Amino acid sequence: MKTTTRTWWSARSAVAVAVSGMLLAAGVTMGEARAAGTSAKVVRWIDGDTVVTSQGTVRLIGVDTPERGKCGSVAATELARRLAPVGSRVQLSNPGSVDDEDQYGRILRYVNRGSVDVSARQIKAGAKARYDGQDGYDQHPRQAWYRGLDGKHRDYSCATTPSAGGGGSASAGGSWADRVNQPGPDIDCGDIPDYAKPVRITGPDYHGLDADGDGWGCDS
């Protein structure tokens, strides 16, 4: 096993050296190349903030979604898979102010699919803006934006969610996922707070929230 690991790292180092040489020959630094971004194909999502791509395993910059097995982890992972499905192309970029890799060997990158910033969408859905200049890590250009989104949206929650009237809890009316998947008083997308959107439609679309029929309501 040690020999295999050493061989893998040696091959990776050789590739990095070769790429670095080509960039220098073109007058481009590694930092500038990372900031410009690289196209990659999504292989699979490990959780809501870690994705395996054709360029390696990526830890998204500036966001912390619930860990596997914790409240909200399934919703966060499903959202990531919907925003950047397996096989889709994403743009990976590192602003240069952030280390290239974390302590686990995962590359640190912003992940965008078209105009969609996956980290920002995760924060709007309930993840935390973390691992930046405000908590002892590297500062990054989208930090203020991410922190602002965090201040406007609540955490993923399995236990407490506001009611349609504003306030209340799950015990007062059930989670939004439960409420939109059963008949009852009409619910519009405007009734649902941003942190709970999009909502998964698992059966009949009782409230007409899934306009495009993709199984997610209020996702536009």
NULUMTOR-836239 format. One line per field, with one value per atom (N, C-alpha, C): atom name; x, y, z; residue number from 1; residue in one letter. Coordinates in nm, 2 decimals. Atoms other than C-alpha are relative to their C-alpha. Example, Ala and Ser with C-alpha at 12.3 -4.5 7.8 and 13.67 -1.06 7.14 Angstrom:
REM NULUMTOR-836239
atomo (N:CA:C:N:CA:C)
px (0.09:1.23:0.09:-0.09:1.37:-0.08)
py (-0.12:-0.45:0.12:-0.11:-0.11:0.11)
pz (0.00:0.78:0.00:0.00:0.71:0.08)
num (1:1:1:2:2:2)
residuo (A:A:A:S:S:S)
//
This chain:
REM NULUMTOR-836239
atomo (N:CA:C:N:CA:C:N:CA:C:N:CA:C:N:CA:C:N:CA:C:N:CA:C:N:CA:C:N:CA:C:N:CA:C:N:CA:C:N:CA:C:N:CA:C:N:CA:C:N:CA:C:N:CA:C:N:CA:C:N:CA:C:N:CA:C:N:CA:C:N:CA:C:N:CA:C:N:CA:C:N:CA:C:N:CA:C:N:CA:C:N:CA:C:N:CA:C:N:CA:C:N:CA:C:N:CA:C:N:CA:C:N:CA:C:N:CA:C:N:CA:C:N:CA:C:N:CA:C:N:CA:C:N:CA:C:N:CA:C:N:CA:C:N:CA:C:N:CA:C:N:CA:C:N:CA:C:N:CA:C:N:CA:C:N:CA:C:N:CA:C:N:CA:C:N:CA:C:N:CA:C:N:CA:C:N:CA:C:N:CA:C:N:CA:C:N:CA:C:N:CA:C:N:CA:C:N:CA:C:N:CA:C:N:CA:C:N:CA:C:N:CA:C:N:CA:C:N:CA:C:N:CA:C:N:CA:C:N:CA:C:N:CA:C:N:CA:C:N:CA:C:N:CA:C:N:CA:C:N:CA:C:N:CA:C:N:CA:C:N:CA:C:N:CA:C:N:CA:C:N:CA:C:N:CA:C:N:CA:C:N:CA:C:N:CA:C:N:CA:C:N:CA:C:N:CA:C:N:CA:C:N:CA:C:N:CA:C:N:CA:C:N:CA:C:N:CA:C:N:CA:C:N:CA:C:N:CA:C:N:CA:C:N:CA:C:N:CA:C:N:CA:C:N:CA:C:N:CA:C:N:CA:C:N:CA:C:N:CA:C:N:CA:C:N:CA:C:N:CA:C:N:CA:C:N:CA:C:N:CA:C:N:CA:C:N:CA:C:N:CA:C:N:CA:C:N:CA:C:N:CA:C:N:CA:C:N:CA:C:N:CA:C:N:CA:C:N:CA:C:N:CA:C:N:CA:C:N:CA:C:N:CA:C:N:CA:C:N:CA:C:N:CA:C:N:CA:C:N:CA:C:N:CA:C:N:CA:C:N:CA:C:N:CA:C:N:CA:C:N:CA:C:N:CA:C:N:CA:C:N:CA:C:N:CA:C:N:CA:C:N:CA:C:N:CA:C:N:CA:C:N:CA:C:N:CA:C:N:CA:C:N:CA:C:N:CA:C:N:CA:C:N:CA:C:N:CA:C:N:CA:C:N:CA:C:N:CA:C:N:CA:C:N:CA:C:N:CA:C:N:CA:C:N:CA:C:N:CA:C:N:CA:C:N:CA:C:N:CA:C:N:CA:C:N:CA:C:N:CA:C:N:CA:C:N:CA:C:N:CA:C:N:CA:C:N:CA:C:N:CA:C:N:CA:C:N:CA:C:N:CA:C:N:CA:C:N:CA:C:N:CA:C:N:CA:C:N:CA:C:N:CA:C:N:CA:C:N:CA:C:N:CA:C:N:CA:C:N:CA:C:N:CA:C:N:CA:C:N:CA:C:N:CA:C:N:CA:C:N:CA:C:N:CA:C:N:CA:C:N:CA:C:N:CA:C:N:CA:C:N:CA:C:N:CA:C:N:CA:C:N:CA:C:N:CA:C:N:CA:C:N:CA:C:N:CA:C:N:CA:C:N:CA:C:N:CA:C:N:CA:C:N:CA:C:N:CA:C:N:CA:C:N:CA:C:N:CA:C:N:CA:C:N:CA:C:N:CA:C)
px (0.08:0.00:0.09:-0.08:0.28:0.07:-0.07:0.45:-0.10:0.10:0.12:-0.02:0.02:0.07:0.11:-0.12:0.43:0.00:0.00:0.39:-0.11:0.11:0.06:0.05:-0.05:0.22:0.11:-0.10:0.52:-0.05:0.06:0.31:-0.07:0.07:0.10:0.10:-0.11:0.42:0.06:-0.06:0.56:-0.10:0.09:0.24:0.00:0.00:0.24:0.13:-0.12:0.60:-0.01:0.01:0.53:-0.10:0.10:0.22:0.07:-0.06:0.42:0.10:-0.09:0.69:-0.06:0.07:0.45:-0.06:0.06:0.28:0.11:-0.11:0.61:0.06:-0.04:0.71:-0.09:0.10:0.39:-0.01:0.00:0.46:-0.12:0.11:0.18:0.04:-0.03:0.22:-0.11:0.09:0.05:-0.12:0.10:-0.15:-0.10:0.09:-0.28:-0.08:0.08:-0.38:-0.11:0.10:-0.57:-0.12:0.10:-0.75:-0.08:0.07:-0.84:-0.10:0.09:-1.01:0.03:-0.01:-1.02:-0.13:0.12:-1.30:0.02:0.00:-1.38:-0.13:0.13:-1.64:-0.02:0.04:-1.83:-0.01:0.01:-1.77:-0.10:0.10:-1.96:0.01:-0.01:-2.05:0.01:-0.02:-1.92:-0.10:0.10:-2.13:-0.03:0.04:-2.26:0.11:-0.11:-1.92:0.13:-0.11:-1.69:-0.04:0.03:-1.69:0.12:-0.11:-1.48:-0.02:0.00:-1.40:0.11:-0.11:-1.19:0.13:-0.13:-0.93:0.04:-0.03:-0.93:-0.12:0.10:-1.13:0.01:0.01:-1.24:-0.08:0.07:-1.33:-0.04:0.05:-1.55:0.06:-0.05:-1.40:-0.11:0.09:-1.58:-0.13:0.13:-1.87:0.02:0.00:-1.95:-0.14:0.13:-2.25:0.00:0.00:-2.37:0.07:-0.08:-2.15:-0.10:0.08:-2.28:-0.05:0.06:-2.51:-0.06:0.05:-2.60:-0.12:0.12:-2.92:0.03:-0.02:-2.94:0.10:-0.10:-2.66:-0.06:0.06:-2.89:-0.05:0.05:-3.06:0.11:-0.12:-2.72:0.06:-0.06:-2.59:-0.09:0.09:-2.90:0.00:0.00:-2.89:0.13:-0.13:-2.52:-0.02:0.01:-2.61:-0.10:0.10:-2.90:0.07:-0.06:-2.69:0.11:-0.11:-2.40:0.00:0.02:-2.51:0.12:-0.11:-2.27:0.00:-0.02:-2.13:-0.01:0.01:-2.19:0.14:-0.13:-1.90:-0.01:0.00:-1.81:0.14:-0.12:-1.55:0.06:-0.07:-1.29:0.10:-0.10:-1.10:0.04:-0.05:-0.88:0.05:-0.04:-0.83:0.14:-0.14:-0.47:0.03:-0.02:-0.52:-0.02:0.03:-0.63:0.10:-0.09:-0.40:-0.05:0.05:-0.41:-0.07:0.06:-0.49:-0.03:0.01:-0.62:0.08:-0.09:-0.46:-0.03:0.04:-0.64:0.04:-0.04:-0.50:-0.11:0.10:-0.82:0.03:-0.02:-0.79:-0.11:0.10:-0.96:-0.03:0.05:-1.17:-0.14:0.14:-1.48:-0.05:0.06:-1.71:-0.12:0.11:-1.94:-0.04:0.05:-2.17:-0.08:0.05:-2.24:0.01:0.01:-2.35:-0.03:0.04:-2.44:0.13:-0.11:-2.19:-0.06:0.06:-2.25:0.01:-0.01:-2.11:-0.11:0.10:-2.34:-0.14:0.13:-2.64:-0.02:0.00:-2.55:-0.03:0.02:-2.53:-0.14:0.14:-2.87:-0.10:0.09:-3.02:0.02:-0.01:-2.88:0.14:-0.13:-2.51:0.07:-0.07:-2.26:0.12:-0.11:-2.01:0.12:-0.11:-1.68:0.13:-0.14:-1.31:0.05:-0.05:-1.22:0.07:-0.08:-1.04:-0.06:0.07:-1.30:0.01:-0.02:-1.22:0.13:-0.14:-0.85:0.05:-0.04:-0.83:0.04:-0.04:-0.73:-0.12:0.10:-0.93:-0.02:0.02:-1.10:-0.09:0.08:-1.27:-0.15:0.14:-1.62:-0.05:0.03:-1.60:-0.11:0.11:-1.81:-0.13:0.12:-2.07:-0.06:0.05:-2.09:-0.05:0.04:-2.10:-0.13:0.13:-2.38:-0.12:0.10:-2.58:-0.03:0.01:-2.52:-0.08:0.08:-2.66:-0.14:0.14:-2.98:-0.08:0.07:-3.05:0.03:-0.01:-3.10:0.07:-0.06:-2.92:-0.10:0.08:-3.04:-0.06:0.06:-3.28:-0.10:0.09:-3.46:-0.11:0.09:-3.63:-0.08:0.07:-3.73:0.00:0.02:-3.87:-0.11:0.11:-4.09:-0.12:0.12:-4.45:-0.02:0.02:-4.60:-0.04:0.04:-4.73:0.12:-0.12:-4.37:0.01:-0.01:-4.25:-0.06:0.06:-4.36:0.11:-0.10:-4.18:-0.06:0.04:-4.20:-0.12:0.11:-4.43:-0.13:0.12:-4.67:-0.06:0.05:-4.70:0.07:-0.08:-4.44:0.10:-0.10:-4.13:-0.06:0.05:-4.17:-0.01:0.00:-4.08:-0.13:0.12:-4.37:-0.12:0.12:-4.61:-0.03:0.03:-4.57:-0.03:0.03:-4.61:-0.12:0.13:-4.95:-0.11:0.10:-5.28:-0.03:0.03:-5.40:-0.01:0.01:-5.42:0.11:-0.09:-5.26:0.13:-0.13:-4.89:0.06:-0.07:-4.71:0.15:-0.15:-4.33:0.03:-0.02:-4.36:-0.02:0.02:-4.48:0.12:-0.11:-4.16:0.12:-0.12:-3.85:0.11:-0.11:-3.54:0.08:-0.09:-3.34:-0.06:0.06:-3.60:-0.02:0.01:-3.59:0.13:0.12:-3.59:-0.05:0.06:-3.83:-0.02:0.01:-3.84:-0.14:0.13:-4.16:0.01:-0.02:-4.19:-0.13:0.13:-4.55:-0.07:0.08:-4.84:0.04:-0.03:-4.76:-0.12:0.13:-5.05:-0.01:0.01:-4.96:0.06:-0.04:-4.83:0.13:-0.13:-4.47:0.10:-0.10:-4.28:-0.04:0.04:-4.33:0.06:-0.06:-4.08:0.00:0.02:-4.16:0.13:-0.13:-3.80:0.01:0.00:-3.91:0.04:-0.03:-3.81:-0.09:0.09:-4.04:0.07:-0.06:-3.95:0.15:-0.14:-3.62:0.05:-0.04:-3.61:0.03)
py (-0.12:0.00:0.13:-0.11:0.24:0.03:-0.01:0.17:0.06:-0.06:0.24:0.15:-0.14:0.57:0.08:-0.08:0.68:0.01:0.00:0.59:0.10:-0.09:0.79:0.14:-0.13:1.09:0.05:-0.03:1.07:0.04:-0.03:1.06:0.14:-0.13:1.36:0.11:-0.10:1.55:0.03:-0.01:1.48:0.08:-0.07:1.61:0.15:-0.13:1.92:0.08:-0.06:1.99:0.03:-0.02:1.95:0.11:-0.11:2.18:0.13:-0.13:2.44:0.05:-0.04:2.43:0.06:-0.06:2.49:0.14:-0.13:2.78:0.10:-0.09:2.94:0.04:-0.03:2.91:0.09:-0.09:3.09:0.13:-0.12:3.36:0.01:0.00:3.25:-0.07:0.06:3.17:-0.10:0.09:2.88:0.07:-0.07:3.12:0.07:-0.06:3.31:-0.11:0.11:2.98:-0.05:0.05:2.87:0.10:-0.11:3.21:0.00:0.00:3.19:-0.11:0.11:2.86:-0.12:0.12:2.51:-0.07:0.08:2.31:-0.14:0.14:1.98:-0.07:0.08:1.70:-0.05:0.05:1.61:-0.15:0.15:1.24:-0.04:0.03:1.23:0.10:-0.08:1.44:-0.09:0.07:1.31:0.05:-0.07:1.56:0.14:-0.13:1.91:0.10:-0.09:2.08:-0.07:0.07:1.81:-0.08:0.07:1.68:-0.06:0.06:1.44:0.04:-0.05:1.58:-0.07:0.05:1.49:0.06:-0.07:1.73:-0.04:0.04:1.57:0.03:-0.03:1.59:0.14:-0.15:1.95:0.02:-0.06:2.11:0.14:-0.13:2.41:0.11:-0.11:2.74:0.07:-0.10:2.94:-0.05:0.05:2.71:-0.13:0.12:2.44:-0.06:0.06:2.21:-0.11:0.10:1.96:-0.13:0.13:1.65:-0.11:0.11:1.32:-0.06:0.05:1.17:0.11:-0.10:1.51:0.06:-0.07:1.71:0.09:-0.08:1.86:-0.05:0.04:1.66:-0.06:0.06:1.47:0.11:-0.11:1.79:0.08:-0.07:1.96:-0.08:0.08:1.67:0.00:0.00:1.65:0.13:-0.13:2.02:0.01:0.00:1.99:-0.08:0.09:1.70:0.06:-0.06:1.90:0.12:-0.12:2.22:-0.04:0.05:2.02:-0.15:0.15:1.67:-0.07:0.09:1.38:0.01:-0.01:1.42:0.15:-0.14:1.80:0.06:-0.08:2.05:0.11:-0.11:2.29:0.08:-0.08:2.57:0.00:0.00:2.53:0.12:-0.11:2.84:0.03:-0.04:2.95:0.14:-0.14:3.32:0.03:-0.02:3.28:0.04:-0.03:3.41:-0.12:0.12:3.06:-0.11:0.11:2.76:-0.09:0.09:2.52:-0.12:0.12:2.22:0.02:0.00:2.16:-0.12:0.09:1.93:-0.15:0.14:1.62:-0.02:0.01:1.68:0.03:-0.04:1.81:0.14:-0.13:2.10:0.09:-0.10:2.42:0.09:-0.07:2.58:0.05:-0.04:2.79:-0.10:0.09:2.56:0.07:-0.07:2.73:-0.09:0.06:2.57:0.11:-0.12:2.85:0.11:-0.12:3.15:-0.04:0.05:2.93:-0.03:0.03:2.95:-0.10:0.10:2.63:0.03:-0.04:2.76:0.10:-0.10:3.06:-0.06:0.06:2.85:-0.09:0.08:2.61:0.09:-0.09:2.91:0.05:-0.05:3.04:-0.11:0.11:2.70:-0.04:0.03:2.68:-0.03:0.03:2.60:0.13:-0.11:2.82:0.05:-0.06:3.06:-0.01:0.03:2.94:-0.02:0.03:2.87:0.12:-0.12:3.23:0.09:-0.09:3.53:0.04:-0.03:3.57:-0.11:0.11:3.24:-0.07:0.05:3.20:-0.07:0.06:3.07:0.11:-0.09:3.23:0.09:-0.08:3.53:-0.02:0.02:3.50:0.11:-0.11:3.75:0.00:0.01:3.62:-0.01:0.01:3.62:0.09:-0.09:3.93:-0.04:0.04:3.81:-0.12:0.13:3.46:0.03:-0.03:3.61:0.07:-0.07:3.84:-0.09:0.10:3.55:-0.08:0.08:3.36:0.08:-0.09:3.66:0.01:-0.02:3.66:-0.14:0.13:3.28:-0.08:0.08:3.03:-0.13:0.12:2.70:-0.11:0.12:2.37:-0.05:0.04:2.24:-0.11:0.11:1.91:0.02:-0.01:2.03:0.12:-0.12:2.39:0.08:-0.08:2.57:0.10:-0.09:2.88:-0.05:0.03:2.84:0.10:-0.09:3.00:0.14:-0.14:3.29:0.07:-0.06:3.36:-0.03:0.04:3.21:-0.14:0.14:2.88:-0.10:0.10:2.55:-0.12:0.12:2.20:-0.06:0.06:2.09:0.07:-0.08:2.37:-0.02:0.03:2.27:-0.10:0.10:2.02:0.07:-0.06:2.08:0.04:-0.04:2.25:-0.12:0.12:1.92:-0.08:0.07:1.76:0.07:-0.08:2.04:0.01:-0.01:2.08:-0.13:0.13:1.71:-0.06:0.05:1.68:0.11:-0.10:1.85:0.08:-0.09:2.14:0.14:-0.14:2.52:0.03:-0.03:2.65:0.06:-0.06:2.72:0.05:-0.06:2.95:0.01:-0.01:2.99:0.12:-0.12:3.33:-0.03:0.04:3.16:-0.07:0.09:2.95:0.09:-0.08:3.12:-0.05:0.04:3.12:-0.12:0.11:2.89:-0.14:0.13:2.61:-0.03:0.03:2.64:-0.05:0.06:2.45:-0.11:0.11:2.20:-0.12:0.12:1.84:-0.05:0.05:1.72:-0.15:0.14:1.35:-0.08:0.06:1.28:0.10:-0.09:1.47:0.15:-0.13:1.84:0.08:-0.05:1.95:0.15:-0.15:2.32:0.06:-0.06:2.36:0.07:-0.07:2.45:-0.05:0.06:2.23:0.03:-0.04:2.43:-0.07:0.06:2.25:-0.16:0.14:1.90:-0.08:0.07:1.81:-0.05:0.06:1.70:0.10:-0.10:2.03:0.12:-0.12:2.32:0.12:-0.13:2.69:0.00:0.01:2.63:0.10:-0.09:2.92:0.14)
pz (0.00:0.00:0.00:0.00:0.08:-0.13:0.13:-0.25:-0.10:0.09:-0.44:0.03:-0.03:-0.25:-0.05:0.04:-0.32:-0.15:0.15:-0.69:-0.05:0.04:-0.71:0.02:-0.02:-0.55:-0.09:0.09:-0.77:-0.14:0.13:-1.08:0.00:-0.01:-0.96:0.00:0.00:-0.88:-0.14:0.14:-1.23:-0.09:0.08:-1.39:0.04:-0.05:-1.17:-0.05:0.05:-1.27:-0.15:0.15:-1.64:-0.03:0.02:-1.62:0.04:-0.04:-1.43:-0.10:0.10:-1.69:-0.12:0.11:-1.97:0.02:-0.03:-1.79:0.00:0.00:-1.72:-0.13:0.14:-2.08:-0.07:0.06:-2.17:0.07:-0.08:-1.91:0.09:-0.09:-1.68:0.12:-0.13:-1.31:0.03:-0.05:-1.14:0.06:-0.07:-0.93:-0.10:0.10:-1.24:-0.07:0.07:-1.40:0.09:-0.09:-1.09:0.00:-0.01:-1.08:-0.12:0.13:-1.45:-0.01:0.00:-1.39:-0.09:0.08:-1.53:-0.01:0.02:-1.68:0.05:-0.05:-1.52:-0.01:0.00:-1.53:0.14:-0.13:-1.22:-0.01:-0.01:-1.13:0.11:-0.11:-0.80:0.11:-0.12:-0.50:0.12:-0.12:-0.17:0.11:-0.09:0.03:-0.07:0.06:-0.02:-0.03:0.03:-0.02:-0.05:0.05:-0.16:-0.12:0.13:-0.52:-0.06:0.07:-0.71:-0.15:0.14:-1.06:-0.08:0.09:-1.36:0.03:-0.04:-1.21:0.14:-0.13:-0.87:0.10:-0.10:-0.54:0.04:-0.02:-0.48:0.13:-0.11:-0.15:-0.03:0.04:-0.22:0.10:-0.08:-0.09:0.07:-0.07:0.18:0.05:-0.04:0.27:0.08:-0.08:0.52:0.01:0.00:0.46:0.11:-0.10:0.72:-0.03:0.02:0.76:-0.02:0.02:0.65:0.13:-0.13:0.91:0.08:-0.08:1.05:-0.07:0.05:1.01:-0.12:0.12:0.66:-0.10:0.10:0.50:-0.13:0.12:0.27:-0.10:0.08:0.15:-0.07:0.05:0.10:-0.12:0.11:-0.11:-0.12:0.11:-0.32:-0.07:0.07:-0.39:-0.09:0.08:-0.50:-0.13:0.11:-0.73:-0.10:0.09:-0.88:-0.07:0.05:-0.93:-0.10:0.09:-1.09:-0.01:0.01:-1.19:-0.04:0.05:-1.25:-0.15:0.14:-1.60:-0.05:0.05:-1.62:0.01:0.00:-1.68:0.10:-0.09:-1.41:-0.01:0.00:-1.38:0.14:-0.13:-1.10:0.00:-0.01:-0.99:0.15:-0.13:-0.70:-0.01:0.02:-0.64:0.03:-0.02:-0.54:0.14:-0.14:-0.19:0.09:-0.08:-0.08:-0.04:0.03:-0.05:-0.11:0.11:-0.35:0.05:-0.06:-0.12:0.14:-0.14:0.22:0.07:-0.07:0.48:-0.04:0.05:0.33:-0.14:0.14:-0.02:-0.10:0.09:-0.16:-0.06:0.05:-0.40:0.04:-0.04:-0.29:-0.12:0.12:-0.56:0.02:0.03:-0.63:-0.10:0.10:-0.83:-0.06:0.07:-1.09:-0.11:0.12:-1.34:-0.07:0.06:-1.58:0.09:-0.10:-1.37:0.14:-0.14:-1.07:0.08:-0.10:-0.78:0.10:-0.09:-0.59:0.15:-0.14:-0.26:0.04:-0.03:-0.27:0.01:0.00:-0.35:0.13:-0.12:-0.06:0.12:-0.11:0.18:0.00:0.01:0.06:0.04:-0.04:0.12:0.15:-0.14:0.48:0.05:-0.04:0.48:0.06:-0.07:0.67:-0.09:0.06:0.53:0.10:-0.10:0.69:-0.07:0.05:0.65:-0.09:0.07:0.55:0.09:-0.08:0.68:0.14:-0.13:0.96:0.11:-0.10:1.13:-0.01:-0.01:1.09:-0.13:0.13:0.73:-0.10:0.11:0.40:-0.04:0.06:0.29:-0.14:0.15:-0.05:-0.05:0.05:-0.28:0.02:-0.01:-0.24:0.15:-0.14:0.14:0.05:-0.05:0.21:-0.06:0.07:-0.04:0.08:-0.06:0.12:0.15:-0.13:0.47:0.01:0.01:0.37:-0.02:0.02:0.24:0.12:-0.12:0.56:0.10:-0.10:0.76:-0.03:0.04:0.56:0.00:0.01:0.56:0.12:-0.12:0.84:-0.04:0.02:0.88:-0.05:0.03:0.74:0.14:-0.13:1.01:-0.02:0.00:1.07:0.11:-0.12:1.39:0.00:-0.01:1.35:-0.13:0.12:1.05:0.01:-0.01:1.02:-0.07:0.07:0.93:-0.11:0.12:0.62:0.05:-0.05:0.84:0.06:-0.06:0.96:0.15:-0.14:1.28:0.01:-0.02:1.44:-0.02:0.01:1.42:-0.07:0.06:1.27:0.07:-0.08:1.55:-0.03:0.02:1.46:-0.14:0.13:1.10:-0.09:0.08:0.99:-0.08:0.08:0.79:-0.14:0.13:0.45:-0.09:0.09:0.28:0.02:-0.03:0.46:-0.05:0.02:0.41:-0.15:0.15:0.03:-0.06:0.05:-0.02:0.05:-0.05:0.12:-0.03:0.03:0.04:0.12:-0.11:0.25:-0.05:0.05:0.24:-0.10:0.12:-0.08:0.05:-0.03:-0.05:-0.13:0.12:-0.30:0.04:-0.02:-0.35:0.09:-0.09:-0.18:0.14:-0.14:0.14:0.06:-0.04:0.16:0.02:-0.02:0.31:-0.09:0.09:0.09:0.05:-0.05:0.32:-0.02:0.02:0.26:-0.15:0.14:-0.12:-0.06:0.05:-0.34:0.09:-0.07:-0.20:-0.08:0.07:-0.30:-0.01:0.02:-0.46:-0.02:0.00:-0.39:-0.05:0.05:-0.51:-0.09:0.08:-0.66:0.04:-0.03:-0.69:0.04:-0.05:-0.47:-0.02:0.00:-0.47:-0.13:0.13:-0.83:0.02:-0.03:-0.71:-0.10:0.09:-0.96:-0.15:0.13:-1.28:-0.12:0.11:-1.49:0.01:-0.01:-1.36:0.03:-0.02:-1.25:0.14:-0.13:-0.90:0.11:-0.10:-0.73:-0.02:0.01:-0.65:0.04:-0.03:-0.63:-0.02:0.03:-0.79:-0.11:0.10:-1.03:0.06)
num (1:1:1:2:2:2:3:3:3:4:4:4:5:5:5:6:6:6:7:7:7:8:8:8:9:9:9:10:10:10:11:11:11:12:12:12:13:13:13:14:14:14:15:15:15:16:16:16:17:17:17:18:18:18:19:19:19:20:20:20:21:21:21:22:22:22:23:23:23:24:24:24:25:25:25:26:26:26:27:27:27:28:28:28:29:29:29:30:30:30:31:31:31:32:32:32:33:33:33:34:34:34:35:35:35:36:36:36:37:37:37:38:38:38:39:39:39:40:40:40:41:41:41:42:42:42:43:43:43:44:44:44:45:45:45:46:46:46:47:47:47:48:48:48:49:49:49:50:50:50:51:51:51:52:52:52:53:53:53:54:54:54:55:55:55:56:56:56:57:57:57:58:58:58:59:59:59:60:60:60:61:61:61:62:62:62:63:63:63:64:64:64:65:65:65:66:66:66:67:67:67:68:68:68:69:69:69:70:70:70:71:71:71:72:72:72:73:73:73:74:74:74:75:75:75:76:76:76:77:77:77:78:78:78:79:79:79:80:80:80:81:81:81:82:82:82:83:83:83:84:84:84:85:85:85:86:86:86:87:87:87:88:88:88:89:89:89:90:90:90:91:91:91:92:92:92:93:93:93:94:94:94:95:95:95:96:96:96:97:97:97:98:98:98:99:99:99:100:100:100:101:101:101:102:102:102:103:103:103:104:104:104:105:105:105:106:106:106:107:107:107:108:108:108:109:109:109:110:110:110:111:111:111:112:112:112:113:113:113:114:114:114:115:115:115:116:116:116:117:117:117:118:118:118:119:119:119:120:120:120:121:121:121:122:122:122:123:123:123:124:124:124:125:125:125:126:126:126:127:127:127:128:128:128:129:129:129:130:130:130:131:131:131:132:132:132:133:133:133:134:134:134:135:135:135:136:136:136:137:137:137:138:138:138:139:139:139:140:140:140:141:141:141:142:142:142:143:143:143:144:144:144:145:145:145:146:146:146:147:147:147:148:148:148:149:149:149:150:150:150:151:151:151:152:152:152:153:153:153:154:154:154:155:155:155:156:156:156:157:157:157:158:158:158:159:159:159:160:160:160:161:161:161:162:162:162:163:163:163:164:164:164:165:165:165:166:166:166:167:167:167:168:168:168:169:169:169:170:170:170:171:171:171:172:172:172:173:173:173:174:174:174:175:175:175:176:176:176:177:177:177:178:178:178:179:179:179:180:180:180:181:181:181:182:182:182:183:183:183:184:184:184:185:185:185:186:186:186:187:187:187:188:188:188:189:189:189:190:190:190:191:191:191:192:192:192:193:193:193:194:194:194:195:195:195:196:196:196:197:197:197:198:198:198:199:199:199:200:200:200:201:201:201:202:202:202:203:203:203:204:204:204:205:205:205:206:206:206:207:207:207:208:208:208:209:209:209:210:210:210:211:211:211:212:212:212:213:213:213:214:214:214:215:215:215:216:216:216:217:217:217:218:218:218:219:219:219:220:220:220)
residuo (M:M:M:K:K:K:T:T:T:T:T:T:T:T:T:R:R:R:T:T:T:W:W:W:W:W:W:S:S:S:A:A:A:R:R:R:S:S:S:A:A:A:V:V:V:A:A:A:V:V:V:A:A:A:V:V:V:S:S:S:G:G:G:M:M:M:L:L:L:L:L:L:A:A:A:A:A:A:G:G:G:V:V:V:T:T:T:M:M:M:G:G:G:E:E:E:A:A:A:R:R:R:A:A:A:A:A:A:G:G:G:T:T:T:S:S:S:A:A:A:K:K:K:V:V:V:V:V:V:R:R:R:W:W:W:I:I:I:D:D:D:G:G:G:D:D:D:T:T:T:V:V:V:V:V:V:T:T:T:S:S:S:Q:Q:Q:G:G:G:T:T:T:V:V:V:R:R:R:L:L:L:I:I:I:G:G:G:V:V:V:D:D:D:T:T:T:P:P:P:E:E:E:R:R:R:G:G:G:K:K:K:C:C:C:G:G:G:S:S:S:V:V:V:A:A:A:A:A:A:T:T:T:E:E:E:L:L:L:A:A:A:R:R:R:R:R:R:L:L:L:A:A:A:P:P:P:V:V:V:G:G:G:S:S:S:R:R:R:V:V:V:Q:Q:Q:L:L:L:S:S:S:N:N:N:P:P:P:G:G:G:S:S:S:V:V:V:D:D:D:D:D:D:E:E:E:D:D:D:Q:Q:Q:Y:Y:Y:G:G:G:R:R:R:I:I:I:L:L:L:R:R:R:Y:Y:Y:V:V:V:N:N:N:R:R:R:G:G:G:S:S:S:V:V:V:D:D:D:V:V:V:S:S:S:A:A:A:R:R:R:Q:Q:Q:I:I:I:K:K:K:A:A:A:G:G:G:A:A:A:K:K:K:A:A:A:R:R:R:Y:Y:Y:D:D:D:G:G:G:Q:Q:Q:D:D:D:G:G:G:Y:Y:Y:D:D:D:Q:Q:Q:H:H:H:P:P:P:R:R:R:Q:Q:Q:A:A:A:W:W:W:Y:Y:Y:R:R:R:G:G:G:L:L:L:D:D:D:G:G:G:K:K:K:H:H:H:R:R:R:D:D:D:Y:Y:Y:S:S:S:C:C:C:A:A:A:T:T:T:T:T:T:P:P:P:S:S:S:A:A:A:G:G:G:G:G:G:G:G:G:G:G:G:S:S:S:A:A:A:S:S:S:A:A:A:G:G:G:G:G:G:S:S:S:W:W:W:A:A:A:D:D:D:R:R:R:V:V:V:N:N:N:Q:Q:Q:P:P:P:G:G:G:P:P:P:D:D:D:I:I:I:D:D:D:C:C:C:G:G:G:D:D:D:I:I:I:P:P:P:D:D:D:Y:Y:Y:A:A:A:K:K:K:P:P:P:V:V:V:R:R:R:I:I:I:T:T:T:G:G:G:P:P:P:D:D:D:Y:Y:Y:H:H:H:G:G:G:L:L:L:D:D:D:A:A:A:D:D:D:G:G:G:D:D:D:G:G:G:W:W:W:G:G:G:C:C:C:D:D:D:S:S:S)
//
